Amino acid sequence: MDDYPDRTQRSSALPATNIGNVAVVRGSVIDVYFPQRLPHIRNLLRTGEQNHIILEVLTQLDAQRVRAIALTPTAGLARGMVVEDTGAPLMAPVGHSILSRMFDVFGNPIDLLPPPENVEWRSVHHAPPSLSCRSTHSEVFITGIKVIDVLVPLERGGKAGLFGGAGVGKTVLLTEMIHNMVGHHHGVSLFCGIGERCREGEELYREMRDAGVLPGMVMLFGQMNELPGCRARVGHAALTMAEYFRDDEKRDVLLLIDNIFRFIQAGAEISGLMGQMPSRLGYQPTMSTELAQLEERIANTTAGAITSIQAVYVPADDFTDPAAVHTFSHLSASIVLSRKRASEGLFPAVDPLQSSSKMLTPGIVGERHYHLAQAVRRTLTQYEDLKDIIAMLGLEQLSQEDRKVVLRARRLERFLTQPFYTTGQFSGMAGKTVSLDAALDGCERILNDEFKDYPESALYMIGAIDEAKRPEASHA
């Protein structure tokens, strides 16, 4: 980080330096006294023995004092230390040479390679594109995962959320989508890790390098060991890079965020450190504004599109939690992962009855896809309603028609499972991608009772439906 100070851009109208002193240190919150003039809100300040401690101004307390939050560890910071105002906000590197690289929130490379050359530094804070610049064209984004493409189709240039509690497979599903889409996606892919595990970043980098898709990818990390100030800004830095590829290079961008809840959590931590009164369940009072400032920058414009897929941790599996509720409102597709389905071994553990997508209309996906998806959903809903009766009285007490519905639904549930490339080393099953036509064809044939004489296990963890007819599958 020693070379970071040279990267800030000063305003030519201001004197060369604006020097202050540390007045109060309270953990990550530092009050700084500036006798000459106050720095602007969001300006970066530098202090410490070698200017290695970086602070961001959050509020102006009076005519000569500002309150800042630390973006780097504050070990060794003491009252009276000299603080320098850089005269600029946090900057992110943009340019063609950042492709295939891995950065931290300050734009420093963390892949053990030298810093990229020919980069431009831009502020991480931008306004969302105006309504007049936005595109209104809707197009489906194919993932190769049956349950998503059939029941919760994603929008190209839209925002999709993967909701779930701890350990239900959000990161696995996100990694599988990266594997399936980055190879076929002709634009730029950008992965942003907010407050997640460091080992996941290292594993992802290795997997993408081995798969040969790293040249079209940029990775940015602010991991869970970093301070809340750093975790709250890494999403903005990633969006700045994505906007460069969309607006300057006129390319489509695939933005993957893991995990947007950690962004909200970092904001709540900062709010608490700043002494603000929390709102419901301890969240910051400005949560919806902070989330909207980030999410509204992800948009389709006439130049290109940013398609975003975001993992969203749901605290204690409570979907009424304010963090989950506020995130829902920004998305075009919500993929809900269910602990119950995961416990039954139905992976991906997508709950088709709680998941939804605004793309599932006849005008966008076509009549056949729409009616098949509705028929699948209806069958699964009827099965859900009959589960209590089955638990109490057994399957034999159902009418002939209800029994057929149950058998269809159970076969559909198993057909909508799929072996993943990213878990092949653990499961011993080779991963599969399935085209939309093959997935729809399979659902249609199950609904038409073509597989009523096959055991349910023949449909479990297969790709296209014809794999169920193989001799080894039918005897499984």
NORPEFEN-V694647 format. One record per backbone hydrogen bond with DSSP energy under -0.5 kcal/mol. NH is the residue of the N-H (numbers start at 1). CO is the residue of the C=O. E is the energy in kcal/mol with one decimal. If there is no record, write none. Layout:
# NORPEFEN-V694647
nh co e
NH CO E
NH CO E
This chain:
# NORPEFEN-V694647
nh co e
4 1 -1.7
6 3 -0.6
7 4 -2.3
8 5 -1.0
10 8 -0.5
12 10 -0.5
14 11 -1.5
18 85 -0.5
20 83 -3.1
21 33 -2.4
22 81 -2.2
23 31 -3.1
24 31 -1.6
26 29 -3.2
29 26 -2.3
30 28 -0.5
30 68 -2.7
31 24 -2.3
32 66 -2.7
33 21 -3.1
34 32 -0.5
34 64 -3.3
35 33 -0.5
42 57 -2.5
43 40 -1.8
44 88 -2.7
45 55 -2.7
46 84 -2.6
47 53 -2.3
51 48 -1.2
53 47 -2.4
54 52 -0.6
55 45 -2.7
56 69 -2.5
57 43 -2.5
58 67 -2.6
59 67 -1.8
61 59 -0.6
61 65 -1.8
62 65 -1.4
66 32 -2.3
67 59 -3.0
68 30 -3.2
69 56 -2.4
70 28 -2.4
71 54 -3.0
72 54 -0.9
77 74 -2.2
80 22 -3.0
81 78 -1.5
83 20 -2.8
84 46 -2.9
85 18 -2.3
86 44 -2.4
86 84 -0.6
92 122 -2.9
94 120 -2.9
98 95 -1.5
99 96 -1.4
100 217 -3.6
101 98 -1.4
103 219 -2.7
104 108 -1.8
107 104 -1.9
110 102 -2.9
111 102 -0.5
120 94 -2.9
122 92 -2.5
122 120 -0.5
124 90 -2.2
126 124 -0.7
133 130 -1.3
134 130 -0.6
134 131 -1.0
135 300 -1.3
141 154 -2.5
142 140 -0.6
146 144 -0.6
147 416 -0.5
148 145 -0.5
149 145 -2.6
150 146 -2.6
151 147 -1.6
152 147 -0.6
152 148 -1.6
154 141 -0.7
156 139 -3.4
157 155 -0.5
158 155 -2.1
160 308 -2.6
161 333 -2.3
162 310 -3.3
163 161 -0.7
163 335 -2.9
164 312 -1.7
168 165 -0.9
173 169 -2.2
174 170 -2.5
175 171 -2.8
176 172 -2.3
177 173 -2.2
178 174 -2.1
179 175 -2.4
180 176 -2.7
181 177 -2.7
182 178 -2.5
183 179 -0.6
185 181 -2.9
188 252 -2.3
189 216 -2.7
190 254 -3.3
191 218 -2.8
192 190 -0.5
192 256 -3.3
193 191 -0.5
193 220 -2.9
194 192 -0.7
194 258 -1.1
195 193 -0.7
195 222 -3.7
201 197 -1.0
202 198 -1.7
203 199 -2.7
204 200 -2.5
205 201 -2.3
206 202 -2.0
207 203 -2.7
208 204 -2.8
209 205 -2.0
210 206 -2.6
211 207 -2.1
212 208 -0.6
212 209 -0.8
213 208 -1.9
214 208 -0.9
216 213 -1.2
217 214 -2.2
218 189 -2.2
219 101 -2.4
220 191 -2.5
221 103 -2.3
222 193 -2.7
224 196 -2.0
226 223 -2.2
229 70 -0.6
230 227 -0.7
231 227 -2.0
232 228 -2.2
233 229 -0.5
233 230 -0.9
234 230 -1.2
235 231 -0.5
237 233 -2.1
238 234 -2.1
239 235 -2.1
240 236 -1.9
241 237 -1.7
242 238 -2.4
243 239 -2.7
244 240 -1.5
245 241 -1.7
246 242 -2.1
247 243 -3.2
248 243 -0.5
248 244 -2.3
249 244 -1.5
251 245 -2.5
253 305 -3.2
254 188 -3.0
255 253 -0.6
255 307 -3.3
256 190 -3.0
256 254 -0.6
257 255 -0.5
257 309 -2.4
258 192 -2.4
259 311 -0.5
260 311 -2.4
262 259 -0.9
263 259 -0.7
264 260 -1.6
265 261 -2.8
266 262 -2.2
267 263 -1.9
268 264 -2.0
269 265 -2.3
270 266 -2.4
271 267 -2.5
272 268 -2.3
273 269 -2.5
274 270 -2.3
275 272 -1.2
276 271 -2.3
279 283 -3.3
282 279 -1.6
283 280 -1.7
287 284 -1.5
290 286 -2.5
291 287 -2.6
292 288 -2.1
293 289 -2.4
294 290 -1.2
295 291 -3.1
296 292 -2.5
297 294 -1.0
298 295 -1.5
299 297 -1.1
301 304 -3.0
302 133 -1.6
306 299 -0.7
307 253 -3.1
307 305 -0.6
308 158 -2.8
308 306 -0.5
309 255 -2.3
310 160 -3.1
311 257 -2.8
312 162 -3.3
314 164 -2.1
315 313 -0.6
317 314 -1.8
318 315 -2.2
319 317 -0.9
321 318 -1.6
324 321 -0.5
325 321 -2.5
326 322 -2.6
327 323 -1.5
328 324 -2.5
329 325 -1.2
330 327 -1.8
331 328 -1.6
332 159 -2.9
333 159 -1.5
334 356 -3.0
335 161 -3.3
335 333 -0.5
336 334 -0.7
337 163 -3.3
337 335 -0.5
338 349 -3.2
342 338 -1.9
343 339 -2.2
344 340 -1.0
345 342 -1.3
346 341 -2.4
347 345 -1.2
350 348 -1.8
351 336 -3.4
352 350 -0.9
354 351 -0.6
355 351 -1.9
356 334 -2.0
358 332 -2.6
360 357 -1.1
361 359 -2.4
364 361 -1.4
365 361 -2.3
366 361 -0.6
366 362 -1.1
370 366 -2.1
371 367 -2.8
372 368 -2.4
373 369 -2.6
374 370 -2.2
375 371 -2.1
376 372 -2.5
377 373 -2.5
378 374 -2.6
379 375 -2.3
380 376 -2.4
381 377 -2.2
382 378 -2.4
383 379 -2.0
384 380 -2.0
385 381 -2.1
386 382 -1.6
387 383 -0.9
387 384 -0.6
390 386 -2.4
391 387 -2.5
392 388 -1.8
393 389 -3.3
394 389 -0.8
394 390 -1.3
397 394 -1.1
398 395 -1.5
403 399 -2.4
404 400 -1.8
405 401 -1.9
406 402 -2.3
407 403 -2.3
408 404 -2.5
409 405 -2.8
410 406 -2.5
411 407 -1.8
412 408 -2.6
413 409 -2.7
414 410 -1.7
415 411 -2.4
416 412 -2.2
417 414 -1.2
418 347 -1.9
424 421 -1.0
426 423 -1.3
427 423 -2.8
428 424 -2.2
432 419 -2.0
434 144 -2.0
439 435 -2.1
440 436 -2.6
441 437 -2.5
442 438 -2.1
443 439 -2.0
444 440 -2.5
445 441 -2.3
446 442 -2.0
447 443 -2.4
448 444 -1.5
449 446 -1.7
450 445 -2.4
452 449 -1.1
454 451 -1.3
458 455 -1.5
459 456 -1.8
460 457 -0.8
461 414 -0.8
462 459 -0.7
467 464 -1.5
468 465 -2.0
469 466 -1.4
470 467 -1.2
473 470 -0.6
474 470 -2.2
475 471 -1.1
476 473 -1.4
